[in-house]
Amino acid sequence: MEEVKNHTYNLNFHTRKWVKPEDLNPNGTLFGGSLLKWIDEEAAIYTICQLGNSKVVTKYMSEINFLSSAKLGDIIEMGLIATNFGRTSITLFCEVRNKITRQSILTINKIVFVNIDENFNPIPHGKTEITYSRDRFKS
Ligand SMILES: CC(C)(COP(=O)(O)OP(=O)(O)OC[C@H]1O[C@@H](n2cnc3c(N)ncnc32)[C@H](O)[C@@H]1OP(=O)(O)O)[C@@H](O)C(=O)NCCC(=O)NCCS
């Protein structure tokens, strides 16, 4: 269980990244833009798995709170959890932390994805709660 901003979430830290030279800013620490790109992709994959639809778009991201930085050679991990299922949308909470020290690098309270059809219009996803791959893929 992770304690973040008065919330307690069971985050799934699925994806790890090894901070490499091409990920750094001119100060020699992890470039925020690289991290946000990784988070957006990870959150999209999480959403696709939860909603069972590969056509989803990022709608909204709340305040991003960079708490600490990462440096060359650090291993970081990204944690996500769905905090709300709307009619066509899903809201996620995100935390990124140093895998070794567990120090929090950033938190994002709300990332909203919208489920869309082939014409890019929002469509209901019909989901109301988190599912797990062991249940989703069982025959
Ligand atoms: C996503 C998009 C299709 C939604 O269109 P829209 O006209 O806002 O649709 P709606 O008003 O019906 O809202 C759709 C859902 O988003 C939610 N939403 C809309 N604006 C929001 C906001 N600012 N913050 C949080 N949620 C929001 C709505 O509450 C609704 O959720 P619900 O059905 O679960 O209640 C449209 O805004 C779009 O194409 N945006 C560009 C997406 C994009 O290119 N992203 C970057 C690349 S992935």
The ligand as an ORCA input file, in Angstrom:
! r2SCAN-3c Opt
* xyz 0 1
  C     -11.492     13.077    -26.047
  C     -12.592     13.778    -26.843
  C     -13.074     12.852    -27.962
  C     -13.726     14.044    -25.855
  O     -14.635     14.875    -26.463
  P     -15.616     15.764    -25.543
  O     -16.442     16.578    -26.463
  O     -14.861     16.432    -24.456
  O     -16.528     14.616    -24.942
  P     -17.458     14.677    -23.700
  O     -17.800     16.055    -23.285
  O     -18.564     13.715    -24.037
  O     -16.563     14.050    -22.538
  C     -16.082     12.726    -22.625
  C     -15.644     12.302    -21.262
  O     -14.513     13.073    -20.879
  C     -14.754     13.703    -19.623
  N     -14.108     15.007    -19.653
  C     -14.300     15.970    -20.577
  N     -13.535     17.032    -20.281
  C     -12.857     16.719    -19.162
  C     -11.897     17.410    -18.348
  N     -11.478     18.637    -18.657
  N     -11.405     16.789    -17.279
  C     -11.805     15.545    -16.949
  N     -12.706     14.824    -17.682
  C     -13.229     15.430    -18.763
  C     -16.247     13.829    -19.527
  O     -16.662     13.943    -18.176
  C     -16.684     12.538    -20.171
  O     -16.541     11.486    -19.259
  P     -17.786     10.527    -18.842
  O     -18.450     10.091    -20.097
  O     -17.114      9.367    -18.145
  O     -18.659     11.321    -17.941
  C     -12.076     15.102    -27.484
  O     -11.948     16.086    -26.475
  C     -10.755     14.920    -28.177
  O     -10.661     14.305    -29.246
  N      -9.672     15.465    -27.573
  C      -8.326     15.285    -28.109
  C      -7.687     14.048    -27.495
  C      -6.236     13.942    -27.884
  O      -5.872     14.208    -29.030
  N      -5.369     13.558    -26.929
  C      -3.954     13.549    -27.119
  C      -3.472     12.376    -27.886
  S      -3.951     10.816    -27.229
*
